[in-house]
Amino acid sequence: MPADKYSYRSTPETRTFGQLLLHVAQFNNNICARISGMTAPDIKDVKDADSKDKLVAAVKGSFDFCTTALNGLDDSTLGQSAGKMGPNTLSRGGALVILGEDWFDHYSTMAIYLRVNGIAPPSAQPPAKLL
């Protein structure tokens, strides 16, 4: 998404593209910390109206954190508590399922935002030509 479209929202009730990116970064850090027991990176200084570069860096950093946090996970700990989400107590395994669902949900929202703005999302780009 071009930087000048980070304030785009599909309706007044929905998040802007920038708010969506910040949410993804915050959620990734929070849920991967809960699953792994590690401390989440502090991104409190990142705001949804920040520059594209700062928001993209926060999202990339959150995926890097999740990669590190989940790398040592094994099935022997999946039944352990990952804390509460709303009124429900989550297991680490349940939190992993929610993490995957969250990625799918927000990627699809971003893809719609891109398409409405005349941009094909990465998953719709033609494959690179070999040779």
C-alpha positions as CSV (number, residue, x, y, z in Angstrom):
1,M,0.0,0.0,0.0
2,P,1.4,3.4,-0.9
3,A,2.2,5.6,2.1
4,D,-0.4,8.1,1.2
5,K,-3.1,5.4,1.6
6,Y,-2.3,4.4,5.1
7,S,-5.2,6.5,6.4
8,Y,-7.6,4.6,4.0
9,R,-10.5,2.8,5.7
10,S,-13.3,1.1,3.8
11,T,-16.0,2.5,6.0
12,P,-16.1,5.0,8.9
13,E,-16.5,2.0,11.3
14,T,-13.4,0.1,10.2
15,R,-9.7,0.5,11.0
16,T,-7.4,2.5,8.7
17,F,-4.7,0.5,6.9
18,G,-2.2,2.0,9.4
19,Q,-4.4,1.0,12.4
20,L,-4.6,-2.5,10.9
21,L,-0.8,-2.8,10.6
22,L,-0.3,-1.6,14.2
23,H,-2.9,-4.0,15.5
24,V,-1.1,-6.9,13.7
25,A,2.3,-5.9,15.3
26,Q,0.8,-5.6,18.8
27,F,-1.2,-8.8,18.5
28,N,1.7,-10.8,17.2
29,N,4.0,-9.6,20.0
30,N,1.4,-10.2,22.7
31,I,0.2,-13.6,21.6
32,C,3.7,-15.0,20.8
33,A,4.9,-13.8,24.2
34,R,2.1,-15.6,25.9
35,I,2.7,-18.8,23.9
36,S,6.4,-18.8,24.6
37,G,6.7,-17.2,28.0
38,M,9.1,-14.6,26.6
39,T,8.8,-10.8,27.1
40,A,7.2,-9.1,24.2
41,P,9.0,-6.2,22.5
42,D,7.9,-2.8,23.6
43,I,6.4,-0.9,20.7
44,K,4.3,1.6,22.7
45,D,6.0,4.4,20.9
46,V,4.6,3.2,17.5
47,K,1.3,5.0,16.6
48,D,-1.1,4.2,13.8
49,A,-0.4,7.5,12.1
50,D,3.4,7.0,12.0
51,S,5.2,6.7,8.7
52,K,4.9,3.7,6.5
53,D,8.5,2.8,7.3
54,K,7.9,2.8,11.0
55,L,4.7,0.7,10.8
56,V,6.2,-1.8,8.4
57,A,9.3,-2.1,10.6
58,A,7.0,-2.8,13.6
59,V,5.1,-5.5,11.7
60,K,8.3,-7.1,10.4
61,G,9.8,-7.0,13.9
62,S,6.7,-8.7,15.3
63,F,7.1,-11.6,12.9
64,D,10.8,-11.8,13.7
65,F,9.8,-12.0,17.4
66,C,7.2,-14.7,16.7
67,T,9.8,-16.7,14.8
68,T,12.2,-16.6,17.7
69,A,9.5,-17.1,20.4
70,L,7.9,-20.0,18.7
71,N,11.1,-21.7,17.4
72,G,11.7,-23.7,20.6
73,L,8.1,-24.6,21.2
74,D,7.2,-28.3,21.3
75,D,4.0,-30.2,21.9
76,S,4.8,-31.0,25.5
77,T,3.8,-27.4,26.5
78,L,0.8,-26.8,24.3
79,G,-1.7,-27.6,27.1
80,Q,-0.2,-25.0,29.4
81,S,-2.0,-21.8,30.1
82,A,-1.3,-18.8,27.8
83,G,-3.4,-16.5,30.0
84,K,-6.8,-15.0,29.4
85,M,-8.3,-13.6,26.2
86,G,-11.6,-12.0,27.1
87,P,-13.4,-14.3,29.5
88,N,-11.6,-17.4,28.2
89,T,-8.4,-19.0,29.5
90,L,-6.3,-20.1,26.6
91,S,-3.9,-22.9,26.3
92,R,-0.7,-22.4,24.4
93,G,-2.1,-24.6,21.6
94,G,-5.3,-22.7,21.5
95,A,-3.3,-19.4,21.3
96,L,-1.4,-20.9,18.3
97,V,-4.7,-21.6,16.5
98,I,-5.9,-18.0,17.2
99,L,-2.6,-16.6,15.9
100,G,-3.0,-18.4,12.6
101,E,-6.6,-17.3,12.3
102,D,-5.6,-13.7,13.1
103,W,-3.0,-13.7,10.3
104,F,-5.5,-15.0,7.8
105,D,-8.2,-12.5,8.9
106,H,-6.0,-9.5,8.7
107,Y,-4.2,-10.5,5.5
108,S,-7.6,-10.8,3.8
109,T,-8.7,-7.4,5.1
110,M,-5.4,-5.9,3.8
111,A,-5.9,-7.6,0.4
112,I,-9.4,-6.1,0.2
113,Y,-8.1,-2.6,1.1
114,L,-5.4,-3.0,-1.6
115,R,-7.9,-4.2,-4.3
116,V,-10.3,-1.4,-3.5
117,N,-7.4,1.0,-4.2
118,G,-6.6,-0.7,-7.5
119,I,-3.6,-2.7,-6.2
120,A,-3.2,-6.5,-6.5
121,P,-2.1,-8.0,-3.2
122,P,1.1,-10.0,-3.1
123,S,-0.7,-13.3,-3.3
124,A,-2.3,-12.2,-6.6
125,Q,1.0,-11.1,-8.2
126,P,2.1,-13.1,-11.2
127,P,4.9,-15.5,-10.5
128,A,8.4,-14.4,-11.4
129,K,9.7,-15.7,-14.7
130,L,12.4,-18.3,-14.5
131,L,15.4,-17.7,-16.7
